[in-house]
Amino acid sequence: MRNDLCVKCGSAYVMAGVEVRDRGSNGAVPLRVHIDEPEPPDHGFIWKRGSSSGTVRAWICAACGYTELYTDNLAALYDSYRKSHP
Ligand SMILES: [Zn+2]
């Protein structure tokens, strides 16, 4: 799909990187995935929980409507994921 050909119907009419919106407290915001990291076993009195987010974008076939979603910021997301899924 990211090569601009629909994997379902073969059409070349693919809309690339379309924003997917979610409802935020102050209006529409881009849809994101989020991973919180666990509390480290030893940390100082003041510490900040680690986390990562990635924005989700859509590739949409204009002929049949087939839609694929892709997330960015993958390296940071996977690092947070490994810390939260040891
Ligand atoms: Zn299609």
PDB file of the backbone (N, CA, C, O) and the ligand in Angstrom, with CONECT records:
HET     ZN  A 101       1
ATOM      1  N   MET A   1       0.838  -1.209   0.000  1.00  0.00           N
ATOM      2  CA  MET A   1       0.000   0.000   0.000  1.00  0.00           C
ATOM      3  C   MET A   1       0.870   1.255   0.000  1.00  0.00           C
ATOM      4  O   MET A   1       0.560   2.239  -0.672  1.00  0.00           O
ATOM      5  N   ARG A   2       1.957   1.205   0.760  1.00  0.00           N
ATOM      6  CA  ARG A   2       2.828   2.367   0.772  1.00  0.00           C
ATOM      7  C   ARG A   2       3.574   2.528  -0.544  1.00  0.00           C
ATOM      8  O   ARG A   2       4.210   3.558  -0.766  1.00  0.00           O
ATOM      9  N   ASN A   3       3.510   1.524  -1.426  1.00  0.00           N
ATOM     10  CA  ASN A   3       4.107   1.688  -2.746  1.00  0.00           C
ATOM     11  C   ASN A   3       3.086   2.238  -3.737  1.00  0.00           C
ATOM     12  O   ASN A   3       3.283   2.162  -4.949  1.00  0.00           O
ATOM     13  N   ASP A   4       1.970   2.805  -3.202  1.00  0.00           N
ATOM     14  CA  ASP A   4       0.962   3.500  -4.003  1.00  0.00           C
ATOM     15  C   ASP A   4       0.101   2.592  -4.870  1.00  0.00           C
ATOM     16  O   ASP A   4      -0.569   3.065  -5.787  1.00  0.00           O
ATOM     17  N   LEU A   5       0.114   1.268  -4.584  1.00  0.00           N
ATOM     18  CA  LEU A   5      -0.824   0.360  -5.246  1.00  0.00           C
ATOM     19  C   LEU A   5      -1.645  -0.340  -4.159  1.00  0.00           C
ATOM     20  O   LEU A   5      -1.091  -0.880  -3.201  1.00  0.00           O
ATOM     21  N   CYS A   6      -2.979  -0.324  -4.321  1.00  0.00           N
ATOM     22  CA  CYS A   6      -3.835  -0.971  -3.327  1.00  0.00           C
ATOM     23  C   CYS A   6      -3.578  -2.474  -3.307  1.00  0.00           C
ATOM     24  O   CYS A   6      -3.579  -3.116  -4.357  1.00  0.00           O
ATOM     25  N   VAL A   7      -3.358  -3.039  -2.116  1.00  0.00           N
ATOM     26  CA  VAL A   7      -3.082  -4.476  -2.015  1.00  0.00           C
ATOM     27  C   VAL A   7      -4.350  -5.310  -2.185  1.00  0.00           C
ATOM     28  O   VAL A   7      -4.259  -6.522  -2.377  1.00  0.00           O
ATOM     29  N   LYS A   8      -5.517  -4.694  -2.119  1.00  0.00           N
ATOM     30  CA  LYS A   8      -6.771  -5.442  -2.261  1.00  0.00           C
ATOM     31  C   LYS A   8      -7.263  -5.459  -3.705  1.00  0.00           C
ATOM     32  O   LYS A   8      -7.649  -6.512  -4.212  1.00  0.00           O
ATOM     33  N   CYS A   9      -7.254  -4.289  -4.383  1.00  0.00           N
ATOM     34  CA  CYS A   9      -7.857  -4.208  -5.713  1.00  0.00           C
ATOM     35  C   CYS A   9      -6.873  -3.777  -6.793  1.00  0.00           C
ATOM     36  O   CYS A   9      -7.217  -3.790  -7.975  1.00  0.00           O
ATOM     37  N   GLY A  10      -5.648  -3.392  -6.410  1.00  0.00           N
ATOM     38  CA  GLY A  10      -4.640  -3.054  -7.404  1.00  0.00           C
ATOM     39  C   GLY A  10      -4.733  -1.637  -7.932  1.00  0.00           C
ATOM     40  O   GLY A  10      -3.941  -1.251  -8.792  1.00  0.00           O
ATOM     41  N   SER A  11      -5.670  -0.862  -7.445  1.00  0.00           N
ATOM     42  CA  SER A  11      -5.820   0.517  -7.918  1.00  0.00           C
ATOM     43  C   SER A  11      -4.582   1.350  -7.586  1.00  0.00           C
ATOM     44  O   SER A  11      -3.918   1.125  -6.574  1.00  0.00           O
ATOM     45  N   ALA A  12      -4.291   2.307  -8.452  1.00  0.00           N
ATOM     46  CA  ALA A  12      -3.174   3.224  -8.211  1.00  0.00           C
ATOM     47  C   ALA A  12      -3.635   4.504  -7.515  1.00  0.00           C
ATOM     48  O   ALA A  12      -2.831   5.395  -7.242  1.00  0.00           O
ATOM     49  N   TYR A  13      -4.938   4.588  -7.229  1.00  0.00           N
ATOM     50  CA  TYR A  13      -5.467   5.791  -6.586  1.00  0.00           C
ATOM     51  C   TYR A  13      -5.465   5.608  -5.074  1.00  0.00           C
ATOM     52  O   TYR A  13      -6.480   5.261  -4.469  1.00  0.00           O
ATOM     53  N   VAL A  14      -4.311   5.848  -4.487  1.00  0.00           N
ATOM     54  CA  VAL A  14      -4.151   5.680  -3.044  1.00  0.00           C
ATOM     55  C   VAL A  14      -3.831   7.031  -2.417  1.00  0.00           C
ATOM     56  O   VAL A  14      -2.915   7.726  -2.855  1.00  0.00           O
ATOM     57  N   MET A  15      -4.591   7.398  -1.389  1.00  0.00           N
ATOM     58  CA  MET A  15      -4.328   8.627  -0.632  1.00  0.00           C
ATOM     59  C   MET A  15      -3.322   8.274   0.462  1.00  0.00           C
ATOM     60  O   MET A  15      -3.575   7.411   1.303  1.00  0.00           O
ATOM     61  N   ALA A  16      -2.180   8.955   0.433  1.00  0.00           N
ATOM     62  CA  ALA A  16      -1.067   8.585   1.317  1.00  0.00           C
ATOM     63  C   ALA A  16      -0.952   9.513   2.513  1.00  0.00           C
ATOM     64  O   ALA A  16      -1.071  10.731   2.377  1.00  0.00           O
ATOM     65  N   GLY A  17      -0.720   8.939   3.684  1.00  0.00           N
ATOM     66  CA  GLY A  17      -0.397   9.720   4.875  1.00  0.00           C
ATOM     67  C   GLY A  17      -1.507  10.624   5.365  1.00  0.00           C
ATOM     68  O   GLY A  17      -1.240  11.730   5.836  1.00  0.00           O
ATOM     69  N   VAL A  18      -2.756  10.173   5.262  1.00  0.00           N
ATOM     70  CA  VAL A  18      -3.893  10.998   5.677  1.00  0.00           C
ATOM     71  C   VAL A  18      -3.980  11.028   7.210  1.00  0.00           C
ATOM     72  O   VAL A  18      -3.851   9.991   7.862  1.00  0.00           O
ATOM     73  N   GLU A  19      -4.196  12.211   7.775  1.00  0.00           N
ATOM     74  CA  GLU A  19      -4.304  12.338   9.226  1.00  0.00           C
ATOM     75  C   GLU A  19      -5.552  11.620   9.740  1.00  0.00           C
ATOM     76  O   GLU A  19      -6.638  11.741   9.172  1.00  0.00           O
ATOM     77  N   VAL A  20      -5.368  10.865  10.835  1.00  0.00           N
ATOM     78  CA  VAL A  20      -6.491  10.230  11.522  1.00  0.00           C
ATOM     79  C   VAL A  20      -6.724  11.029  12.788  1.00  0.00           C
ATOM     80  O   VAL A  20      -5.799  11.214  13.579  1.00  0.00           O
ATOM     81  N   ARG A  21      -7.954  11.511  12.997  1.00  0.00           N
ATOM     82  CA  ARG A  21      -8.210  12.404  14.116  1.00  0.00           C
ATOM     83  C   ARG A  21      -8.936  11.717  15.261  1.00  0.00           C
ATOM     84  O   ARG A  21      -9.746  10.806  15.086  1.00  0.00           O
ATOM     85  N   ASP A  22      -8.595  12.209  16.437  1.00  0.00           N
ATOM     86  CA  ASP A  22      -9.255  11.785  17.655  1.00  0.00           C
ATOM     87  C   ASP A  22      -9.830  13.037  18.307  1.00  0.00           C
ATOM     88  O   ASP A  22      -9.444  14.155  17.967  1.00  0.00           O
ATOM     89  N   ARG A  23     -10.752  12.844  19.240  1.00  0.00           N
ATOM     90  CA  ARG A  23     -11.321  13.986  19.932  1.00  0.00           C
ATOM     91  C   ARG A  23     -10.492  14.303  21.175  1.00  0.00           C
ATOM     92  O   ARG A  23     -10.379  13.464  22.069  1.00  0.00           O
ATOM     93  N   GLY A  24      -9.916  15.495  21.242  1.00  0.00           N
ATOM     94  CA  GLY A  24      -9.167  15.904  22.425  1.00  0.00           C
ATOM     95  C   GLY A  24      -9.988  16.847  23.271  1.00  0.00           C
ATOM     96  O   GLY A  24     -11.115  17.181  22.905  1.00  0.00           O
ATOM     97  N   SER A  25      -9.446  17.288  24.403  1.00  0.00           N
ATOM     98  CA  SER A  25     -10.203  18.162  25.294  1.00  0.00           C
ATOM     99  C   SER A  25     -10.410  19.550  24.686  1.00  0.00           C
ATOM    100  O   SER A  25     -11.331  20.267  25.076  1.00  0.00           O
ATOM    101  N   ASN A  26      -9.547  19.932  23.724  1.00  0.00           N
ATOM    102  CA  ASN A  26      -9.684  21.240  23.072  1.00  0.00           C
ATOM    103  C   ASN A  26      -9.937  21.111  21.572  1.00  0.00           C
ATOM    104  O   ASN A  26      -9.506  21.954  20.785  1.00  0.00           O
ATOM    105  N   GLY A  27     -10.637  20.051  21.187  1.00  0.00           N
ATOM    106  CA  GLY A  27     -10.929  19.857  19.775  1.00  0.00           C
ATOM    107  C   GLY A  27     -10.205  18.651  19.211  1.00  0.00           C
ATOM    108  O   GLY A  27      -9.703  17.811  19.957  1.00  0.00           O
ATOM    109  N   ALA A  28     -10.154  18.571  17.887  1.00  0.00           N
ATOM    110  CA  ALA A  28      -9.586  17.398  17.225  1.00  0.00           C
ATOM    111  C   ALA A  28      -8.071  17.386  17.354  1.00  0.00           C
ATOM    112  O   ALA A  28      -7.430  18.432  17.248  1.00  0.00           O
ATOM    113  N   VAL A  29      -7.495  16.215  17.580  1.00  0.00           N
ATOM    114  CA  VAL A  29      -6.046  16.019  17.652  1.00  0.00           C
ATOM    115  C   VAL A  29      -5.699  14.791  16.830  1.00  0.00           C
ATOM    116  O   VAL A  29      -6.539  13.910  16.643  1.00  0.00           O
ATOM    117  N   PRO A  30      -4.459  14.723  16.333  1.00  0.00           N
ATOM    118  CA  PRO A  30      -4.052  13.526  15.596  1.00  0.00           C
ATOM    119  C   PRO A  30      -4.102  12.287  16.499  1.00  0.00           C
ATOM    120  O   PRO A  30      -3.720  12.354  17.667  1.00  0.00           O
ATOM    121  N   LEU A  31      -4.561  11.181  15.968  1.00  0.00           N
ATOM    122  CA  LEU A  31      -4.626   9.932  16.725  1.00  0.00           C
ATOM    123  C   LEU A  31      -3.215   9.419  16.996  1.00  0.00           C
ATOM    124  O   LEU A  31      -2.380   9.373  16.092  1.00  0.00           O
ATOM    125  N   ARG A  32      -2.957   9.037  18.233  1.00  0.00           N
ATOM    126  CA  ARG A  32      -1.633   8.555  18.602  1.00  0.00           C
ATOM    127  C   ARG A  32      -1.736   7.292  19.446  1.00  0.00           C
ATOM    128  O   ARG A  32      -2.711   7.089  20.171  1.00  0.00           O
ATOM    129  N   VAL A  33      -0.719   6.453  19.340  1.00  0.00           N
ATOM    130  CA  VAL A  33      -0.563   5.348  20.280  1.00  0.00           C
ATOM    131  C   VAL A  33       0.392   5.825  21.367  1.00  0.00           C
ATOM    132  O   VAL A  33       1.200   6.725  21.141  1.00  0.00           O
ATOM    133  N   HIS A  34       0.296   5.215  22.554  1.00  0.00           N
ATOM    134  CA  HIS A  34       1.109   5.661  23.681  1.00  0.00           C
ATOM    135  C   HIS A  34       1.499   4.468  24.539  1.00  0.00           C
ATOM    136  O   HIS A  34       0.670   3.602  24.820  1.00  0.00           O
ATOM    137  N   ILE A  35       2.771   4.420  24.958  1.00  0.00           N
ATOM    138  CA  ILE A  35       3.249   3.345  25.838  1.00  0.00           C
ATOM    139  C   ILE A  35       3.918   3.972  27.060  1.00  0.00           C
ATOM    140  O   ILE A  35       4.880   4.730  26.937  1.00  0.00           O
ATOM    141  N   ASP A  36       3.394   3.646  28.236  1.00  0.00           N
ATOM    142  CA  ASP A  36       4.009   4.064  29.495  1.00  0.00           C
ATOM    143  C   ASP A  36       5.012   3.005  29.924  1.00  0.00           C
ATOM    144  O   ASP A  36       4.743   1.807  29.835  1.00  0.00           O
ATOM    145  N   GLU A  37       6.177   3.462  30.394  1.00  0.00           N
ATOM    146  CA  GLU A  37       7.193   2.532  30.885  1.00  0.00           C
ATOM    147  C   GLU A  37       6.951   2.292  32.376  1.00  0.00           C
ATOM    148  O   GLU A  37       6.411   3.162  33.058  1.00  0.00           O
ATOM    149  N   PRO A  38       7.349   1.109  32.897  1.00  0.00           N
ATOM    150  CA  PRO A  38       7.151   0.831  34.318  1.00  0.00           C
ATOM    151  C   PRO A  38       8.075   1.684  35.179  1.00  0.00           C
ATOM    152  O   PRO A  38       9.081   2.216  34.709  1.00  0.00           O
ATOM    153  N   GLU A  39       7.705   1.798  36.454  1.00  0.00           N
ATOM    154  CA  GLU A  39       8.545   2.527  37.396  1.00  0.00           C
ATOM    155  C   GLU A  39       9.852   1.773  37.589  1.00  0.00           C
ATOM    156  O   GLU A  39       9.834   0.573  37.863  1.00  0.00           O
ATOM    157  N   PRO A  40      10.986   2.455  37.453  1.00  0.00           N
ATOM    158  CA  PRO A  40      12.259   1.764  37.629  1.00  0.00           C
ATOM    159  C   PRO A  40      12.419   1.302  39.077  1.00  0.00           C
ATOM    160  O   PRO A  40      11.908   1.961  39.982  1.00  0.00           O
ATOM    161  N   PRO A  41      13.116   0.183  39.321  1.00  0.00           N
ATOM    162  CA  PRO A  41      13.230  -0.365  40.674  1.00  0.00           C
ATOM    163  C   PRO A  41      13.962   0.579  41.632  1.00  0.00           C
ATOM    164  O   PRO A  41      13.628   0.638  42.816  1.00  0.00           O
ATOM    165  N   ASP A  42      14.942   1.307  41.136  1.00  0.00           N
ATOM    166  CA  ASP A  42      15.643   2.243  42.016  1.00  0.00           C
ATOM    167  C   ASP A  42      15.747   3.585  41.316  1.00  0.00           C
ATOM    168  O   ASP A  42      16.346   3.702  40.247  1.00  0.00           O
ATOM    169  N   HIS A  43      15.152   4.597  41.938  1.00  0.00           N
ATOM    170  CA  HIS A  43      15.200   5.940  41.367  1.00  0.00           C
ATOM    171  C   HIS A  43      15.202   6.941  42.511  1.00  0.00           C
ATOM    172  O   HIS A  43      14.884   6.585  43.646  1.00  0.00           O
ATOM    173  N   GLY A  44      15.546   8.157  42.235  1.00  0.00           N
ATOM    174  CA  GLY A  44      15.603   9.195  43.259  1.00  0.00           C
ATOM    175  C   GLY A  44      14.220   9.636  43.697  1.00  0.00           C
ATOM    176  O   GLY A  44      13.209   9.126  43.214  1.00  0.00           O
ATOM    177  N   PHE A  45      14.184  10.578  44.606  1.00  0.00           N
ATOM    178  CA  PHE A  45      12.910  11.076  45.120  1.00  0.00           C
ATOM    179  C   PHE A  45      12.090  11.685  43.992  1.00  0.00           C
ATOM    180  O   PHE A  45      10.873  11.509  43.929  1.00  0.00           O
ATOM    181  N   ILE A  46      12.763  12.398  43.110  1.00  0.00           N
ATOM    182  CA  ILE A  46      12.080  13.000  41.964  1.00  0.00           C
ATOM    183  C   ILE A  46      12.443  12.217  40.711  1.00  0.00           C
ATOM    184  O   ILE A  46      13.620  12.091  40.371  1.00  0.00           O
ATOM    185  N   TRP A  47      11.453  11.701  40.037  1.00  0.00           N
ATOM    186  CA  TRP A  47      11.695  10.984  38.792  1.00  0.00           C
ATOM    187  C   TRP A  47      10.475  11.167  37.907  1.00  0.00           C
ATOM    188  O   TRP A  47       9.393  11.530  38.369  1.00  0.00           O
ATOM    189  N   LYS A  48      10.674  10.911  36.643  1.00  0.00           N
ATOM    190  CA  LYS A  48       9.600  11.087  35.667  1.00  0.00           C
ATOM    191  C   LYS A  48       9.403   9.769  34.934  1.00  0.00           C
ATOM    192  O   LYS A  48      10.368   9.180  34.446  1.00  0.00           O
ATOM    193  N   ARG A  49       8.166   9.304  34.854  1.00  0.00           N
ATOM    194  CA  ARG A  49       7.885   8.053  34.166  1.00  0.00           C
ATOM    195  C   ARG A  49       8.219   8.207  32.678  1.00  0.00           C
ATOM    196  O   ARG A  49       7.801   9.165  32.029  1.00  0.00           O
ATOM    197  N   GLY A  50       8.968   7.257  32.164  1.00  0.00           N
ATOM    198  CA  GLY A  50       9.288   7.271  30.739  1.00  0.00           C
ATOM    199  C   GLY A  50       8.098   6.824  29.905  1.00  0.00           C
ATOM    200  O   GLY A  50       7.306   5.991  30.346  1.00  0.00           O
ATOM    201  N   SER A  51       7.970   7.362  28.726  1.00  0.00           N
ATOM    202  CA  SER A  51       6.887   6.960  27.833  1.00  0.00           C
ATOM    203  C   SER A  51       7.234   7.382  26.415  1.00  0.00           C
ATOM    204  O   SER A  51       8.126   8.203  26.199  1.00  0.00           O
ATOM    205  N   SER A  52       6.527   6.817  25.461  1.00  0.00           N
ATOM    206  CA  SER A  52       6.714   7.188  24.058  1.00  0.00           C
ATOM    207  C   SER A  52       5.365   7.236  23.362  1.00  0.00           C
ATOM    208  O   SER A  52       4.434   6.520  23.730  1.00  0.00           O
ATOM    209  N   SER A  53       5.275   8.082  22.361  1.00  0.00           N
ATOM    210  CA  SER A  53       4.054   8.180  21.571  1.00  0.00           C
ATOM    211  C   SER A  53       4.395   8.142  20.088  1.00  0.00           C
ATOM    212  O   SER A  53       5.495   8.517  19.681  1.00  0.00           O
ATOM    213  N   GLY A  54       3.447   7.689  19.296  1.00  0.00           N
ATOM    214  CA  GLY A  54       3.609   7.689  17.846  1.00  0.00           C
ATOM    215  C   GLY A  54       2.317   8.134  17.191  1.00  0.00           C
ATOM    216  O   GLY A  54       1.230   7.749  17.623  1.00  0.00           O
ATOM    217  N   THR A  55       2.431   8.934  16.160  1.00  0.00           N
ATOM    218  CA  THR A  55       1.253   9.405  15.433  1.00  0.00           C
ATOM    219  C   THR A  55       0.836   8.374  14.378  1.00  0.00           C
ATOM    220  O   THR A  55       1.671   7.833  13.653  1.00  0.00           O
ATOM    221  N   VAL A  56      -0.468   8.118  14.311  1.00  0.00           N
ATOM    222  CA  VAL A  56      -1.017   7.145  13.369  1.00  0.00           C
ATOM    223  C   VAL A  56      -1.515   7.873  12.124  1.00  0.00           C
ATOM    224  O   VAL A  56      -2.264   8.845  12.222  1.00  0.00           O
ATOM    225  N   ARG A  57      -1.091   7.395  10.946  1.00  0.00           N
ATOM    226  CA  ARG A  57      -1.577   7.962   9.684  1.00  0.00           C
ATOM    227  C   ARG A  57      -2.147   6.848   8.808  1.00  0.00           C
ATOM    228  O   ARG A  57      -1.782   5.680   8.946  1.00  0.00           O
ATOM    229  N   ALA A  58      -3.050   7.235   7.902  1.00  0.00           N
ATOM    230  CA  ALA A  58      -3.757   6.256   7.080  1.00  0.00           C
ATOM    231  C   ALA A  58      -3.365   6.346   5.616  1.00  0.00           C
ATOM    232  O   ALA A  58      -3.144   7.432   5.079  1.00  0.00           O
ATOM    233  N   TRP A  59      -3.282   5.186   4.981  1.00  0.00           N
ATOM    234  CA  TRP A  59      -3.156   5.069   3.524  1.00  0.00           C
ATOM    235  C   TRP A  59      -4.473   4.463   3.058  1.00  0.00           C
ATOM    236  O   TRP A  59      -4.825   3.357   3.468  1.00  0.00           O
ATOM    237  N   ILE A  60      -5.206   5.182   2.199  1.00  0.00           N
ATOM    238  CA  ILE A  60      -6.576   4.806   1.854  1.00  0.00           C
ATOM    239  C   ILE A  60      -6.728   4.645   0.345  1.00  0.00           C
ATOM    240  O   ILE A  60      -6.376   5.541  -0.422  1.00  0.00           O
ATOM    241  N   CYS A  61      -7.252   3.507  -0.070  1.00  0.00           N
ATOM    242  CA  CYS A  61      -7.520   3.294  -1.497  1.00  0.00           C
ATOM    243  C   CYS A  61      -8.768   4.070  -1.891  1.00  0.00           C
ATOM    244  O   CYS A  61      -9.824   3.898  -1.282  1.00  0.00           O
ATOM    245  N   ALA A  62      -8.656   4.927  -2.908  1.00  0.00           N
ATOM    246  CA  ALA A  62      -9.786   5.743  -3.349  1.00  0.00           C
ATOM    247  C   ALA A  62     -10.772   4.944  -4.190  1.00  0.00           C
ATOM    248  O   ALA A  62     -11.876   5.419  -4.456  1.00  0.00           O
ATOM    249  N   ALA A  63     -10.388   3.717  -4.622  1.00  0.00           N
ATOM    250  CA  ALA A  63     -11.287   2.905  -5.433  1.00  0.00           C
ATOM    251  C   ALA A  63     -12.159   1.989  -4.588  1.00  0.00           C
ATOM    252  O   ALA A  63     -13.355   1.864  -4.852  1.00  0.00           O
ATOM    253  N   CYS A  64     -11.572   1.336  -3.561  1.00  0.00           N
ATOM    254  CA  CYS A  64     -12.347   0.367  -2.778  1.00  0.00           C
ATOM    255  C   CYS A  64     -12.456   0.725  -1.299  1.00  0.00           C
ATOM    256  O   CYS A  64     -13.239   0.109  -0.577  1.00  0.00           O
ATOM    257  N   GLY A  65     -11.687   1.708  -0.836  1.00  0.00           N
ATOM    258  CA  GLY A  65     -11.793   2.121   0.557  1.00  0.00           C
ATOM    259  C   GLY A  65     -10.902   1.366   1.517  1.00  0.00           C
ATOM    260  O   GLY A  65     -10.869   1.664   2.711  1.00  0.00           O
ATOM    261  N   TYR A  66     -10.171   0.376   0.993  1.00  0.00           N
ATOM    262  CA  TYR A  66      -9.269  -0.363   1.881  1.00  0.00           C
ATOM    263  C   TYR A  66      -8.302   0.614   2.547  1.00  0.00           C
ATOM    264  O   TYR A  66      -7.758   1.498   1.885  1.00  0.00           O
ATOM    265  N   THR A  67      -8.086   0.455   3.860  1.00  0.00           N
ATOM    266  CA  THR A  67      -7.291   1.410   4.639  1.00  0.00           C
ATOM    267  C   THR A  67      -6.235   0.689   5.453  1.00  0.00           C
ATOM    268  O   THR A  67      -6.522  -0.297   6.131  1.00  0.00           O
ATOM    269  N   GLU A  68      -5.016   1.188   5.381  1.00  0.00           N
ATOM    270  CA  GLU A  68      -3.943   0.698   6.237  1.00  0.00           C
ATOM    271  C   GLU A  68      -3.503   1.835   7.147  1.00  0.00           C
ATOM    272  O   GLU A  68      -3.493   2.999   6.746  1.00  0.00           O
ATOM    273  N   LEU A  69      -3.134   1.477   8.400  1.00  0.00           N
ATOM    274  CA  LEU A  69      -2.660   2.458   9.360  1.00  0.00           C
ATOM    275  C   LEU A  69      -1.178   2.217   9.651  1.00  0.00           C
ATOM    276  O   LEU A  69      -0.747   1.075   9.806  1.00  0.00           O
ATOM    277  N   TYR A  70      -0.400   3.307   9.725  1.00  0.00           N
ATOM    278  CA  TYR A  70       1.017   3.212  10.063  1.00  0.00           C
ATOM    279  C   TYR A  70       1.324   4.199  11.177  1.00  0.00           C
ATOM    280  O   TYR A  70       0.753   5.287  11.247  1.00  0.00           O
ATOM    281  N   THR A  71       2.242   3.790  12.046  1.00  0.00           N
ATOM    282  CA  THR A  71       2.639   4.597  13.197  1.00  0.00           C
ATOM    283  C   THR A  71       4.084   5.050  13.032  1.00  0.00           C
ATOM    284  O   THR A  71       4.924   4.284  12.561  1.00  0.00           O
ATOM    285  N   ASP A  72       4.384   6.312  13.422  1.00  0.00           N
ATOM    286  CA  ASP A  72       5.769   6.788  13.348  1.00  0.00           C
ATOM    287  C   ASP A  72       6.434   6.716  14.726  1.00  0.00           C
ATOM    288  O   ASP A  72       5.828   6.225  15.678  1.00  0.00           O
ATOM    289  N   ASN A  73       7.646   7.189  14.836  1.00  0.00           N
ATOM    290  CA  ASN A  73       8.444   7.187  16.081  1.00  0.00           C
ATOM    291  C   ASN A  73       8.684   5.760  16.575  1.00  0.00           C
ATOM    292  O   ASN A  73       8.615   5.495  17.775  1.00  0.00           O
ATOM    293  N   LEU A  74       8.965   4.850  15.653  1.00  0.00           N
ATOM    294  CA  LEU A  74       9.011   3.425  15.970  1.00  0.00           C
ATOM    295  C   LEU A  74      10.146   3.048  16.907  1.00  0.00           C
ATOM    296  O   LEU A  74       9.950   2.213  17.789  1.00  0.00           O
ATOM    297  N   ALA A  75      11.337   3.640  16.744  1.00  0.00           N
ATOM    298  CA  ALA A  75      12.475   3.257  17.581  1.00  0.00           C
ATOM    299  C   ALA A  75      12.191   3.557  19.048  1.00  0.00           C
ATOM    300  O   ALA A  75      12.436   2.712  19.909  1.00  0.00           O
ATOM    301  N   ALA A  76      11.674   4.756  19.345  1.00  0.00           N
ATOM    302  CA  ALA A  76      11.366   5.121  20.724  1.00  0.00           C
ATOM    303  C   ALA A  76      10.206   4.282  21.261  1.00  0.00           C
ATOM    304  O   ALA A  76      10.230   3.869  22.420  1.00  0.00           O
ATOM    305  N   LEU A  77       9.190   4.025  20.432  1.00  0.00           N
ATOM    306  CA  LEU A  77       8.063   3.202  20.872  1.00  0.00           C
ATOM    307  C   LEU A  77       8.517   1.797  21.234  1.00  0.00           C
ATOM    308  O   LEU A  77       8.103   1.248  22.255  1.00  0.00           O
ATOM    309  N   TYR A  78       9.371   1.214  20.393  1.00  0.00           N
ATOM    310  CA  TYR A  78       9.808  -0.163  20.644  1.00  0.00           C
ATOM    311  C   TYR A  78      10.682  -0.229  21.892  1.00  0.00           C
ATOM    312  O   TYR A  78      10.633  -1.214  22.628  1.00  0.00           O
ATOM    313  N   ASP A  79      11.474   0.800  22.134  1.00  0.00           N
ATOM    314  CA  ASP A  79      12.283   0.855  23.344  1.00  0.00           C
ATOM    315  C   ASP A  79      11.370   0.871  24.576  1.00  0.00           C
ATOM    316  O   ASP A  79      11.604   0.121  25.523  1.00  0.00           O
ATOM    317  N   SER A  80      10.337   1.714  24.574  1.00  0.00           N
ATOM    318  CA  SER A  80       9.384   1.757  25.693  1.00  0.00           C
ATOM    319  C   SER A  80       8.627   0.435  25.814  1.00  0.00           C
ATOM    320  O   SER A  80       8.350  -0.027  26.921  1.00  0.00           O
ATOM    321  N   TYR A  81       8.299  -0.165  24.684  1.00  0.00           N
ATOM    322  CA  TYR A  81       7.567  -1.439  24.695  1.00  0.00           C
ATOM    323  C   TYR A  81       8.395  -2.542  25.342  1.00  0.00           C
ATOM    324  O   TYR A  81       7.885  -3.326  26.142  1.00  0.00           O
ATOM    325  N   ARG A  82       9.690  -2.597  24.987  1.00  0.00           N
ATOM    326  CA  ARG A  82      10.550  -3.631  25.580  1.00  0.00           C
ATOM    327  C   ARG A  82      10.700  -3.437  27.074  1.00  0.00           C
ATOM    328  O   ARG A  82      10.785  -4.419  27.810  1.00  0.00           O
ATOM    329  N   LYS A  83      10.736  -2.181  27.551  1.00  0.00           N
ATOM    330  CA  LYS A  83      10.847  -1.934  28.987  1.00  0.00           C
ATOM    331  C   LYS A  83       9.567  -2.330  29.719  1.00  0.00           C
ATOM    332  O   LYS A  83       9.618  -2.729  30.883  1.00  0.00           O
ATOM    333  N   SER A  84       8.418  -2.223  29.044  1.00  0.00           N
ATOM    334  CA  SER A  84       7.154  -2.544  29.698  1.00  0.00           C
ATOM    335  C   SER A  84       6.738  -3.998  29.467  1.00  0.00           C
ATOM    336  O   SER A  84       5.774  -4.465  30.073  1.00  0.00           O
ATOM    337  N   HIS A  85       7.451  -4.714  28.603  1.00  0.00           N
ATOM    338  CA  HIS A  85       7.186  -6.137  28.348  1.00  0.00           C
ATOM    339  C   HIS A  85       8.493  -6.910  28.424  1.00  0.00           C
ATOM    340  O   HIS A  85       8.962  -7.428  27.410  1.00  0.00           O
ATOM    341  N   PRO A  86       9.103  -6.997  29.639  1.00  0.00           N
ATOM    342  CA  PRO A  86      10.420  -7.648  29.743  1.00  0.00           C
ATOM    343  C   PRO A  86      10.360  -9.148  29.444  1.00  0.00           C
ATOM    344  O   PRO A  86      11.384  -9.829  29.492  1.00  0.00           O
TER     345      PRO A  86
HETATM  346 ZN    ZN A 101      -8.446  -0.780  -3.419  1.00  0.00          ZN2+
END
